[in-house]
Amino acid sequence: MKSIRRGQHLITIMLLLFLAGFGFLIYKLQTEAKFYISHASNTSLGKVFDRNGEVLYDPKATAEEYGADYFLDVGNLIGDDSKQMTNTLVAQNKDLLANFSFMLGEQSDGQAAICTTLDHRINRIVYDRFGVKNGCAVAYNYMTGEIYVCTSKPNVNVLDHYENIESLPEGALLCSVFYPTVPGSTQKIATTLSALEHMGYDALLAKSYDCNGTYENLTGQVIKCHRSEGHGTQGIMDAFANSCNPWFAQLVADPSWTLEDIEETYRAMGYRMNGEGEQTYFDVNGISAYTASTTLTDKNDFSTQWGCMGQGKTLVSPMQLMVWQSAIANQNGVSTMPHLIDHAVTVDGRETAQAVTEYGEKMFTPESAAHMREIMLSNGRTRYADILPGKDVAVKSGTAQIGEEKTENSLLTGFVDDPEFPIAFCIVIENRVSGEITTNQIAATMLQELLHDNEAAPEPAQAQ
C-alpha cells in the first residue's frame, strides 16, 4: 500500500510539473511569439499615427498616395522596417506593430498601430523653418512627458527606399535630438545649479566679478568674453543674461566651493565624469538618448573652466537639455521623463501600452530649482519677450564652437512658465552665421503653433 501511495504521489507531482510547464509554454508563446514574428522577414506591420490621426509610418506607403516628401520631417525618428536605421520608433517597437496574435495568427489586414504624442503638422512646420540650415528641435509637455515636436535636419525620405543612400548627407540616418553635441553656454544652467546647491542663493547673488573683455586665471591662461570691451561689474542675473565667460570662469575658480561640489551636481544630473565607466543612455520608448559627459580636473585650469561653460570635452544631447528644464519649471529638481507613444492598438483592435507619466531621480533641491527658474525667467523677460508675446518664457542661449574649423552652432533651451501651456524645448542650428535664421525665430514659430493648437483644443468633458 505504501508503494502504491508513493507512486500516486509521484504521478501527481509529475502531472503538476507537466501542467506548470505547459502553462509556462503557453504564457511564453502568448507574450513572446509576437516579438519573434514581428522581427521575421516579410511580416505584416501596422501603421504609426500622430496625436491627430495623421500617418507617420505606413509599410505600404507610396509617393502617389502621401506625396513625395510627406515623411521627410520624421524619417530618422519614426524610421521604417528597412533595417537601415535601428535607433528609431519602428525599429524598437516592431512587436507593438505586428499584425499577429497567438490566437489569430498573422492578419495582413489587422489593426495593429502605434499612436504617438507627436503633432505632424507642427513638426513639419518646424522642420521647414530651418530652411537651408541643419539642426534639430524638440518640445514636450514638462508635466506629462508627451513629446509634441521632434525633428532633425538633414533627414531621410523613407519613400526613396535608400536608392540614394550613398549620396545622403552625413547624419541623415540619425535623429540628432538624441545624440551628444557641444552645449555651449546652455551648460551655464548646470554650473549655476551647482553653485545654487553648494553656495546657496544669497551667497551666489552676492557674488560680483569684473569683466573687461578677458580674464587671466591663476594658471596664467586667458578666457575671452564675446564682447571685446567686456561687461563691467556684474552679478549672477546680468552675467547669466550676458552669457559672460570671464564671469563664469571666476565663479568656477571662486574658493568658496570645490571641484567636488561641481562634480556632485553634475553627476546627479546624469553626467558621466572624466571618462569613468561606459557611455550611458536613457530610454524614450526604446530609442536611446545619450547622457551627458564632461572632463573636469582642476577648477583653476582653463580646460575645466571652459568645460563648465559648455566647451572643451563637455557633450549633452538636445533631448537631455530639454528634459532638465522640467525639473526647473516644476520647481522640484526631478525631471519628467519624455515619451513618444501615447498608446498602441493590437491586431484585433484593443488598446494597450498606455502611456504613464514617469519621473527621473532627484537632481537638485526644490529651492535650487525655484531660484534657477527665476534666473532664467529674468533672462527671458528682458531679452526674449518676442518669442511668445503674453507668456513668460525662461531661456538660456548658447554658442558652441565645433571642430578645428571653429564653426559655431547656435542653441536655445528653456520652458514656458504656464501650467496651462507647460512646454519645454531645445533648438540647435548647426554652423549658423550672422544674418541667417535664428534659434529665437524657430522657437517663436514652434511655440506659437503649439499655443494655437492648445487654445483651439476642446475643453475636457465635465463629470456628471
C-alpha positions as CSV (number, residue, x, y, z in Angstrom):
1,M,0.0,0.0,0.0
2,K,2.8,2.4,0.8
3,S,4.4,1.8,-2.5
4,I,1.1,2.5,-4.3
5,R,0.6,5.7,-2.4
6,R,4.2,6.8,-3.2
7,G,3.5,6.0,-6.9
8,Q,0.3,8.1,-6.8
9,H,2.2,11.0,-5.2
10,L,4.9,10.7,-7.8
11,I,2.4,10.7,-10.7
12,T,0.6,13.6,-9.1
13,I,3.8,15.6,-8.9
14,M,4.7,14.7,-12.5
15,L,1.3,15.9,-13.7
16,L,1.6,19.1,-11.8
17,L,5.0,19.7,-13.2
18,F,3.7,18.9,-16.7
19,L,0.8,21.3,-16.3
20,A,3.0,24.0,-14.9
21,G,5.5,23.6,-17.8
22,F,2.6,23.6,-20.3
23,G,1.1,26.7,-18.8
24,F,4.5,28.4,-18.9
25,L,4.9,27.4,-22.5
26,I,1.5,28.9,-23.3
27,Y,2.4,32.1,-21.5
28,K,5.7,32.4,-23.4
29,L,4.0,31.9,-26.7
30,Q,1.3,34.5,-25.8
31,T,3.8,37.1,-24.7
32,E,6.9,36.5,-26.9
33,A,5.6,34.9,-30.1
34,K,4.5,38.4,-31.3
35,F,8.1,39.7,-30.8
36,Y,9.7,37.0,-32.8
37,I,7.1,37.1,-35.6
38,S,7.5,40.9,-35.8
39,H,11.2,40.6,-36.3
40,A,10.9,37.9,-39.0
41,S,11.2,38.9,-42.7
42,N,8.1,39.7,-44.7
43,T,6.0,40.3,-41.6
44,S,2.8,42.4,-41.8
45,L,3.2,45.5,-39.7
46,G,0.6,48.2,-38.8
47,K,0.8,52.0,-39.0
48,V,2.1,54.7,-36.8
49,F,0.0,57.8,-36.3
50,D,0.4,61.2,-34.8
51,R,-1.8,62.6,-32.0
52,N,-4.4,63.8,-34.5
53,G,-4.6,60.6,-36.6
54,E,-2.1,61.6,-39.3
55,V,0.0,58.7,-40.6
56,L,3.7,58.8,-39.7
57,Y,4.6,55.3,-40.9
58,D,2.8,53.0,-43.4
59,P,4.7,49.9,-44.6
60,K,2.7,50.1,-47.9
61,A,3.2,53.9,-48.4
62,T,3.8,55.3,-51.8
63,A,4.6,58.8,-53.0
64,E,1.5,58.8,-55.1
65,E,-0.7,58.3,-52.0
66,Y,1.0,60.5,-49.5
67,G,3.1,63.0,-51.5
68,A,6.8,62.7,-52.4
69,D,8.3,64.1,-49.1
70,Y,5.4,63.6,-46.7
71,F,7.5,61.6,-44.2
72,L,10.7,63.8,-44.6
73,D,10.5,65.5,-41.2
74,V,10.1,62.2,-39.3
75,G,12.2,59.8,-41.4
76,N,15.1,59.3,-38.9
77,L,12.8,59.5,-35.9
78,I,9.9,57.1,-36.8
79,G,12.0,55.1,-39.2
80,D,10.8,52.0,-41.1
81,D,11.3,48.3,-41.5
82,S,14.3,48.5,-43.8
83,K,16.9,47.8,-41.1
84,Q,18.9,50.8,-42.4
85,M,18.1,52.6,-39.1
86,T,17.9,51.0,-35.7
87,N,17.5,53.8,-33.1
88,T,14.0,54.7,-34.3
89,L,10.5,54.2,-33.0
90,V,9.5,51.5,-35.6
91,A,12.8,49.5,-35.2
92,Q,12.5,49.5,-31.4
93,N,8.7,48.7,-31.2
94,K,8.0,46.3,-34.0
95,D,6.3,43.9,-31.6
96,L,3.6,46.6,-31.0
97,L,3.1,46.9,-34.7
98,A,2.9,43.2,-35.6
99,N,-0.4,42.2,-37.2
100,F,-0.1,38.9,-35.3
101,S,-1.6,37.2,-32.3
102,F,-1.2,33.8,-30.8
103,M,-4.9,33.0,-31.2
104,L,-5.4,34.6,-34.6
105,G,-2.1,34.1,-36.3
106,E,-0.9,36.7,-38.8
107,Q,-3.5,39.1,-40.1
108,S,-2.5,41.2,-43.1
109,D,-5.5,43.4,-42.7
110,G,-5.1,43.7,-38.9
111,Q,-5.5,46.9,-36.8
112,A,-2.1,46.9,-35.1
113,A,-0.9,50.5,-34.7
114,I,1.1,52.9,-32.6
115,C,-0.5,56.2,-31.7
116,T,2.2,58.8,-30.8
117,T,2.2,62.1,-29.0
118,L,3.7,64.0,-32.0
119,D,1.9,66.7,-33.9
120,H,3.0,66.0,-37.5
121,R,1.7,69.4,-38.8
122,I,3.7,71.4,-36.4
123,N,6.7,69.1,-36.7
124,R,6.8,69.7,-40.4
125,I,6.4,73.5,-40.0
126,V,9.4,73.5,-37.6
127,Y,11.4,71.3,-40.0
128,D,10.8,73.6,-42.9
129,R,11.6,76.7,-40.7
130,F,15.3,75.6,-40.7
131,G,15.4,76.4,-44.4
132,V,18.8,75.6,-45.8
133,K,20.4,75.1,-42.3
134,N,20.9,71.8,-40.5
135,G,19.9,71.3,-36.8
136,C,17.2,69.9,-34.6
137,A,14.3,70.9,-32.5
138,V,12.4,69.1,-29.7
139,A,9.5,70.2,-27.5
140,Y,7.5,68.4,-24.8
141,N,4.9,68.8,-22.1
142,Y,7.1,69.1,-18.9
143,M,4.2,68.0,-16.7
144,T,3.1,64.8,-18.7
145,G,6.2,64.0,-20.7
146,E,4.4,64.0,-24.1
147,I,6.7,64.9,-27.0
148,Y,5.0,67.1,-29.5
149,V,7.8,68.1,-31.8
150,C,11.0,66.1,-32.5
151,T,12.8,66.7,-35.8
152,S,16.3,67.0,-37.2
153,K,17.9,68.0,-40.4
154,P,19.4,66.6,-42.6
155,N,16.8,63.8,-42.7
156,V,16.0,60.8,-44.8
157,N,13.0,60.3,-47.1
158,V,11.9,56.8,-46.4
159,L,9.8,56.8,-49.7
160,D,13.1,56.9,-51.6
161,H,13.8,53.4,-50.3
162,Y,17.5,54.3,-49.8
163,E,18.3,54.2,-53.5
164,N,20.3,57.4,-52.9
165,I,21.9,56.2,-49.6
166,E,25.5,56.8,-50.8
167,S,24.6,60.5,-51.5
168,L,22.7,61.2,-48.3
169,P,24.3,63.9,-46.1
170,E,26.2,62.8,-43.1
171,G,23.9,62.3,-40.2
172,A,20.7,61.9,-42.2
173,L,20.0,58.5,-40.8
174,L,20.3,59.7,-37.2
175,C,17.8,61.9,-35.3
176,S,20.3,64.4,-33.8
177,V,17.9,65.2,-30.9
178,F,19.1,62.0,-29.2
179,Y,22.9,62.4,-29.8
180,P,25.5,64.4,-27.9
181,T,26.6,67.8,-29.1
182,V,28.7,70.6,-27.6
183,P,26.2,72.6,-25.5
184,G,28.0,76.0,-25.4
185,S,26.6,78.4,-22.9
186,T,23.5,76.4,-22.2
187,Q,25.9,74.5,-19.9
188,K,25.9,77.5,-17.6
189,I,22.5,76.3,-16.4
190,A,24.1,73.2,-14.9
191,T,27.0,75.3,-13.5
192,T,24.6,77.8,-11.9
193,L,22.6,75.0,-10.4
194,S,25.7,73.6,-8.8
195,A,26.5,77.0,-7.4
196,L,23.0,77.3,-6.0
197,E,23.3,73.8,-4.5
198,H,26.7,74.4,-2.8
199,M,26.8,78.1,-2.2
200,G,23.2,78.9,-1.7
201,Y,21.1,81.6,-3.5
202,D,22.0,84.5,-1.2
203,A,25.8,83.8,-1.5
204,L,25.6,83.4,-5.2
205,L,23.5,86.6,-5.5
206,A,26.2,88.4,-3.6
207,K,29.0,87.3,-6.0
208,S,30.3,90.2,-8.1
209,Y,33.1,89.9,-10.6
210,D,34.6,92.3,-13.2
211,C,34.7,91.6,-16.9
212,N,36.9,93.9,-19.0
213,G,36.9,91.5,-22.0
214,T,39.4,89.0,-20.8
215,Y,40.1,87.0,-17.6
216,E,43.5,85.6,-16.8
217,N,43.1,82.7,-14.4
218,L,45.5,81.5,-11.7
219,T,47.4,79.3,-14.1
220,G,48.0,82.3,-16.5
221,Q,45.5,81.2,-19.1
222,V,43.2,83.7,-20.7
223,I,39.4,83.3,-21.2
224,K,37.9,85.9,-23.6
225,C,34.5,87.4,-23.5
226,H,32.4,87.5,-26.7
227,R,32.1,91.3,-26.1
228,S,35.6,92.6,-26.6
229,E,35.1,95.6,-24.3
230,G,33.7,93.4,-21.6
231,H,30.5,93.8,-19.4
232,G,32.0,95.6,-16.4
233,T,30.9,94.6,-12.9
234,Q,28.1,92.0,-12.8
235,G,26.1,89.8,-10.5
236,I,24.6,86.4,-11.5
237,M,21.5,87.8,-13.1
238,D,23.4,90.0,-15.6
239,A,26.2,87.5,-16.1
240,F,23.7,84.8,-17.0
241,A,21.8,87.0,-19.4
242,N,25.1,88.3,-20.9
243,S,26.5,84.8,-21.0
244,C,29.7,86.2,-19.8
245,N,32.6,83.7,-20.0
246,P,35.1,85.7,-17.8
247,W,32.4,86.0,-15.1
248,F,31.7,82.3,-15.1
249,A,35.4,81.4,-15.1
250,Q,35.8,83.4,-12.0
251,L,32.7,81.7,-10.4
252,V,34.2,78.3,-11.1
253,A,37.6,79.4,-9.6
254,D,35.9,81.0,-6.6
255,P,37.4,79.5,-3.4
256,S,34.1,79.2,-1.6
257,W,33.4,75.9,-3.3
258,T,35.3,72.9,-4.6
259,L,35.7,70.9,-7.8
260,E,34.0,68.1,-5.9
261,D,31.0,70.3,-5.4
262,I,30.6,70.9,-9.1
263,E,31.1,67.3,-9.9
264,E,28.5,66.2,-7.3
265,T,25.7,68.3,-9.0
266,Y,26.8,67.2,-12.5
267,R,26.7,63.6,-11.5
268,A,23.3,64.0,-10.0
269,M,22.1,65.5,-13.3
270,G,23.4,62.4,-15.2
271,Y,26.9,63.4,-16.4
272,R,29.5,60.8,-17.0
273,M,32.5,62.4,-15.4
274,N,36.2,62.1,-16.5
275,G,35.7,59.1,-18.8
276,E,34.5,56.9,-16.0
277,G,32.5,53.8,-16.9
278,E,30.7,53.2,-20.2
279,Q,28.6,55.6,-22.1
280,T,25.0,55.6,-20.7
281,Y,21.6,56.3,-22.2
282,F,18.1,57.0,-21.1
283,D,15.2,55.3,-22.9
284,V,12.5,57.1,-24.9
285,N,10.2,54.2,-25.9
286,G,13.1,52.1,-26.9
287,I,15.1,54.9,-28.6
288,S,18.4,55.5,-26.8
289,A,19.2,59.1,-25.8
290,Y,22.8,59.7,-24.9
291,T,23.5,61.1,-21.5
292,A,25.9,64.0,-20.8
293,S,29.6,63.7,-20.2
294,T,32.5,66.1,-19.4
295,T,36.0,66.1,-18.0
296,L,36.9,68.3,-15.0
297,T,40.3,68.1,-13.4
298,D,41.3,71.4,-11.8
299,K,38.9,74.3,-11.3
300,N,41.7,76.8,-11.7
301,D,42.7,75.4,-15.1
302,F,41.4,76.7,-18.5
303,S,40.0,73.3,-19.7
304,T,37.9,72.8,-16.6
305,Q,36.6,76.3,-16.6
306,W,35.9,76.0,-20.3
307,G,34.1,72.7,-19.8
308,C,31.9,74.3,-17.1
309,M,30.8,76.8,-19.8
310,G,29.9,74.1,-22.3
311,Q,33.1,73.8,-24.4
312,G,36.1,71.5,-24.1
313,K,35.0,67.9,-23.6
314,T,31.5,68.7,-22.5
315,L,28.7,67.0,-24.5
316,V,25.0,66.9,-24.0
317,S,22.1,65.7,-26.2
318,P,19.4,68.3,-27.0
319,M,16.9,65.8,-25.6
320,Q,18.6,65.9,-22.2
321,L,19.0,69.7,-22.3
322,M,15.2,69.9,-22.7
323,V,14.4,67.3,-20.1
324,W,16.4,69.2,-17.4
325,Q,14.1,72.1,-18.0
326,S,11.2,70.2,-16.5
327,A,13.0,69.8,-13.1
328,I,13.4,73.6,-13.1
329,A,9.9,74.5,-14.4
330,N,8.2,72.2,-12.0
331,Q,10.4,73.5,-9.2
332,N,11.1,70.1,-7.7
333,G,14.5,69.1,-9.0
334,V,13.0,66.0,-10.7
335,S,12.8,65.6,-14.4
336,T,9.6,64.4,-16.1
337,M,10.7,61.7,-18.5
338,P,9.7,62.1,-22.2
339,H,7.7,59.6,-24.2
340,L,6.6,59.3,-27.8
341,I,4.0,56.6,-27.6
342,D,0.6,57.5,-26.2
343,H,-0.8,54.0,-26.7
344,A,-0.8,51.1,-29.1
345,V,-3.6,49.1,-30.7
346,T,-3.4,45.3,-31.1
347,V,-4.2,43.3,-34.2
348,D,-7.8,42.8,-33.0
349,G,-8.3,46.5,-32.1
350,R,-7.6,46.5,-28.3
351,E,-5.7,49.4,-26.8
352,T,-2.5,48.5,-25.0
353,A,0.8,50.1,-23.9
354,Q,-1.0,53.1,-22.5
355,A,1.4,55.9,-21.6
356,V,2.2,56.7,-18.0
357,T,4.0,59.8,-16.8
358,E,7.3,58.8,-15.3
359,Y,10.0,60.7,-13.4
360,G,13.7,60.6,-13.0
361,E,15.8,60.7,-9.9
362,K,16.1,63.9,-7.8
363,M,18.9,66.0,-9.2
364,F,18.9,69.1,-7.1
365,T,16.7,70.7,-4.4
366,P,13.4,72.4,-5.0
367,E,14.9,75.6,-3.6
368,S,17.7,75.5,-6.3
369,A,15.1,74.7,-8.9
370,A,13.0,77.7,-7.9
371,H,15.9,80.1,-7.9
372,M,17.2,78.8,-11.3
373,R,13.7,79.3,-12.6
374,E,13.8,83.0,-11.6
375,I,17.2,83.5,-13.1
376,M,16.1,82.0,-16.4
377,L,12.7,83.9,-16.4
378,S,14.6,87.2,-15.8
379,N,16.7,86.5,-18.9
380,G,13.6,85.6,-20.9
381,R,11.6,88.7,-19.9
382,T,14.5,91.1,-20.7
383,R,15.8,89.5,-23.9
384,Y,13.3,87.0,-25.4
385,A,9.9,88.6,-24.8
386,D,9.1,88.4,-28.5
387,I,9.3,84.6,-28.7
388,L,5.8,84.2,-27.2
389,P,4.1,87.5,-26.5
390,G,1.9,87.4,-23.5
391,K,3.7,84.5,-21.9
392,D,6.7,84.2,-19.6
393,V,9.4,82.1,-21.3
394,A,12.5,81.0,-19.3
395,V,15.5,80.9,-21.7
396,K,19.2,80.2,-22.0
397,S,21.0,80.6,-25.3
398,G,24.4,79.2,-26.2
399,T,27.0,79.3,-28.9
400,A,29.2,76.2,-29.3
401,Q,32.5,76.1,-31.2
402,I,32.7,72.9,-33.2
403,G,35.8,71.2,-34.6
404,E,39.1,72.5,-35.7
405,E,37.4,74.9,-38.1
406,K,35.7,76.5,-35.1
407,T,32.3,76.7,-36.8
408,E,29.6,77.8,-34.5
409,N,26.4,76.1,-33.5
410,S,23.6,78.1,-32.0
411,L,21.5,76.6,-29.2
412,L,18.4,77.7,-27.2
413,T,16.7,75.9,-24.4
414,G,14.0,76.8,-21.9
415,F,10.4,76.5,-21.0
416,V,7.1,78.4,-21.0
417,D,6.1,79.3,-17.4
418,D,2.5,78.4,-17.6
419,P,0.7,75.4,-16.1
420,E,-1.9,75.7,-18.9
421,F,0.8,75.5,-21.5
422,P,3.7,73.6,-20.0
423,I,6.2,73.4,-22.8
424,A,9.9,72.8,-22.5
425,F,12.2,72.9,-25.6
426,C,15.6,72.8,-27.1
427,I,16.7,74.0,-30.5
428,V,20.1,73.6,-32.3
429,I,21.2,75.3,-35.5
430,E,24.4,74.0,-37.0
431,N,27.1,76.2,-38.5
432,R,25.0,79.3,-38.1
433,V,26.3,82.7,-39.4
434,S,25.0,86.2,-38.9
435,G,22.0,87.1,-41.0
436,E,20.5,83.6,-41.2
437,I,17.6,82.0,-39.4
438,T,18.0,82.2,-35.6
439,T,17.0,79.8,-32.8
440,N,14.7,82.6,-31.5
441,Q,12.8,82.6,-34.7
442,I,12.4,78.8,-34.8
443,A,11.4,78.9,-31.1
444,A,8.8,81.5,-31.9
445,T,7.3,79.5,-34.7
446,M,7.2,76.3,-32.8
447,L,5.7,77.7,-29.6
448,Q,3.2,79.9,-31.3
449,E,1.9,77.0,-33.4
450,L,1.7,74.8,-30.3
451,L,-0.1,77.5,-28.4
452,H,-2.6,77.9,-31.2
453,D,-3.4,74.2,-31.1
454,N,-3.5,74.3,-27.3
455,E,-6.0,77.1,-27.3
456,A,-8.1,75.5,-30.1
457,A,-8.3,72.2,-28.3
458,P,-11.8,71.4,-26.9
459,E,-12.3,71.7,-23.1
460,P,-12.3,68.3,-21.3
461,A,-15.8,66.9,-20.6
462,Q,-17.0,67.6,-17.1
463,A,-18.0,64.6,-15.0
464,Q,-21.8,64.4,-14.4
